[in-house]
Amino acid sequence: MFKGTASTLNGIVVVEKSPLTEQYFPAVQKFVVLELGMTVLPVANQTEASHLISQLIHEESREQGRNPFQRRARSCLSDARILASVQQIPGVGKVKAMSLLQHFHSIQQLSAASTQELEAVIGHALAQQITQFFSSVN
């Protein structure tokens, strides 16, 4: 989680450590660390917890070179209409349609793909069918 090191935290348990919870902290810490194999991070209050979590997310995302608070662009796969359209190609079901869209990203790229490119994703026979389908549509 820190600069220059790979993240080794598989899970984190943030515990508010107050006079009321002080008596339970050693047992919680023992259980979380020894039984669950996770890290315990004691904090004084909720504000400190939110700052700590934000900082951890920021450090982790900086190492990976991305912004965790930025919305991800919708992929073609998330659009059910595009998936349904690809499924209209004879011989293509939901699983193969998803594979094709993951590889080619759009119907335009799929229609422009060569038989050899399609074979790498779905096999020879279906690749020929898809090539024929798009050549007959034009």
Secondary structure as GFF3:
##gff-version 3
##sequence-region A 1 138
A	DSSP	beta_strand	12	16	.	.	.	ID=ss1
A	DSSP	alpha_helix	25	30	.	.	.	ID=ss2
A	DSSP	pi_helix	31	35	.	.	.	ID=ss3
A	DSSP	beta_strand	39	43	.	.	.	ID=ss4
A	DSSP	alpha_helix	46	64	.	.	.	ID=ss5
A	DSSP	three_ten_helix	76	78	.	.	.	ID=ss6
A	DSSP	alpha_helix	80	87	.	.	.	ID=ss7
A	DSSP	alpha_helix	94	104	.	.	.	ID=ss8
A	DSSP	alpha_helix	107	112	.	.	.	ID=ss9
A	DSSP	alpha_helix	115	122	.	.	.	ID=ss10
A	DSSP	alpha_helix	124	137	.	.	.	ID=ss11
###
